[in-house]
Amino acid sequence: MSTRAQVTTTSPTSILGFVIEPPAAGSYRGKEVLIRVVGPSLADLDMPQALSDPELVLHSVRSGDEVTIGFTQIVFPDGSTPISRYYERVREVSTQVGAFPITLPSPSSSEATDQVLLIQLPVGGYTVTARSKSGSSGDVLIEAYEVY
């Protein structure tokens, strides 16, 4: 599911909500979900008012927990990082679910990018909040994909 919204100084957040329901029968471990807040990549699609610095925040309705995207830099002996491995998986899943390509964040760059979260979620209700890191205005696309 997705929604296009405008983040402004008078309406500084946009929200997409979704529910993960249990199956009719059997055991259940939740669902893997790809969540994206697309701003900068919209400019590549001829949307001149794209939000340049989106922030993605995932809220669990059940627990009230909040997950904000951030980086912890760890380097493995092969030179890779958990972040680079994570974004390899994000690219694979994005192709699998048919999502258009976006600019992914990098821990080594301060450049503003689209935001993405690939996460396993238990049964419950969730909201994704999109806002500007700097308080600026612009259009965003908020997306949530179920991964099979």
GUMARZA-564769 format. One record per residue (C-alpha): x, y, z; residue in three letters. Coordinates in steps of 0.5 Angstrom, whole numbers, always signed. Example, Ala and Ser with C-alpha at 12.3 -4.5 7.8 and 13.67 -1.06 7.14 Angstrom:
// residues 2
REC  east north    up resn
REC   +25    -9   +16  ala
REC   +27    -2   +14  ser
This chain:
// residues 148
REC  east north    up resn
REC    +0    +0    +0  met
REC    +2    +7    -1  ser
REC    +0   +14    +0  thr
REC    +3   +21    -3  arg
REC    +3   +26    +2  ala
REC    +5   +33    +3  gln
REC   +10   +35    +9  val
REC    +9   +43   +11  thr
REC   +11   +47   +16  thr
REC    +4   +47   +18  thr
REC    +3   +40   +18  ser
REC   +10   +37   +19  pro
REC    +8   +30   +19  thr
REC    +4   +25   +14  ser
REC    +2   +18   +17  ile
REC    +1   +11   +13  leu
REC    -3    +6   +18  gly
REC    -3    -2   +17  phe
REC    -5    -8   +21  val
REC    -2   -15   +21  ile
REC    -7   -20   +22  glu
REC    -6   -27   +25  pro
REC    -8   -33   +20  pro
REC   -14   -36   +20  ala
REC   -10   -43   +23  ala
REC    -3   -45   +25  gly
REC    +3   -42   +28  ser
REC    +5   -35   +26  tyr
REC   +11   -31   +27  arg
REC    +9   -25   +24  gly
REC   +11   -22   +17  lys
REC   +17   -19   +14  glu
REC   +15   -12   +11  val
REC   +19    -7    +7  leu
REC   +17    +0    +9  ile
REC   +20    +6    +5  arg
REC   +19   +14    +5  val
REC   +21   +17    -1  val
REC   +23   +24    -2  gly
REC   +29   +25    -6  pro
REC   +28   +20   -11  ser
REC   +21   +23   -13  leu
REC   +25   +29   -16  ala
REC   +28   +24   -21  asp
REC   +21   +22   -23  leu
REC   +19   +30   -25  asp
REC   +16   +32   -18  met
REC   +20   +38   -17  pro
REC   +17   +39   -10  gln
REC   +20   +33    -7  ala
REC   +22   +33    +0  leu
REC   +29   +33    +0  ser
REC   +30   +30    +7  asp
REC   +25   +25   +10  pro
REC   +25   +22   +16  glu
REC   +22   +15   +17  leu
REC   +19   +13   +24  val
REC   +15    +7   +25  leu
REC   +10    +6   +31  his
REC    +7    +0   +34  ser
REC    +0    +2   +36  val
REC    +0    -4   +41  arg
REC    +6    -3   +45  ser
REC    +7    +5   +44  gly
REC   +14    +3   +41  asp
REC   +18    +8   +36  glu
REC   +23    +6   +32  val
REC   +27   +11   +28  thr
REC   +32   +10   +23  ile
REC   +39   +11   +24  gly
REC   +46    +7   +23  phe
REC   +51    +4   +28  thr
REC   +58    +3   +24  gln
REC   +61    -4   +25  ile
REC   +66    -7   +20  val
REC   +67   -14   +19  phe
REC   +74   -18   +17  pro
REC   +72   -18   +10  asp
REC   +71   -10   +10  gly
REC   +63   -11    +9  ser
REC   +58    -8   +15  thr
REC   +52   -10   +17  pro
REC   +49    -4   +14  ile
REC   +52    -6    +7  ser
REC   +49   -13    +8  arg
REC   +42   -10   +10  tyr
REC   +42    -6    +4  tyr
REC   +44   -11    -1  glu
REC   +38   -15    +2  arg
REC   +33    -9    +2  val
REC   +35    -8    -6  arg
REC   +34   -16    -7  glu
REC   +27   -15    -3  val
REC   +25    -8    -7  ser
REC   +26   -12   -14  thr
REC   +22   -18   -11  gln
REC   +16   -14    -9  val
REC   +16    -9   -15  gly
REC   +18    -3   -12  ala
REC   +22    +2   -16  phe
REC   +29    +4   -15  pro
REC   +31    +9   -10  ile
REC   +37   +12    -7  thr
REC   +39    +8    -1  leu
REC   +42   +12    +5  pro
REC   +49   +11    +7  ser
REC   +53   +11   +14  pro
REC   +59   +14   +10  ser
REC   +55   +20    +7  ser
REC   +51   +26   +10  ser
REC   +47   +27    +3  glu
REC   +40   +27    +4  ala
REC   +36   +20    +2  thr
REC   +30   +17    +2  asp
REC   +29   +12    +8  gln
REC   +28    +5    +8  val
REC   +26    +0   +14  leu
REC   +26    -8   +12  leu
REC   +23   -11   +19  ile
REC   +20   -17   +21  gln
REC   +13   -15   +25  leu
REC    +9   -19   +30  pro
REC    +1   -18   +29  val
REC    -1   -11   +31  gly
REC    -3    -5   +28  gly
REC    +3    +0   +26  tyr
REC    +3    +7   +23  thr
REC    +9   +10   +19  val
REC   +10   +17   +20  thr
REC   +14   +21   +15  ala
REC   +17   +28   +17  arg
REC   +23   +33   +15  ser
REC   +29   +33   +19  lys
REC   +30   +40   +18  ser
REC   +23   +42   +18  gly
REC   +22   +44   +11  ser
REC   +16   +42    +6  ser
REC   +15   +38    +0  gly
REC   +12   +31    -3  asp
REC   +13   +24    +0  val
REC   +11   +18    -2  leu
REC   +10   +13    +4  ile
REC   +10    +5    +2  glu
REC    +9    -1    +6  ala
REC   +10    -8    +2  tyr
REC    +9   -15    +5  glu
REC   +15   -19    +3  val
REC   +13   -26    +1  tyr
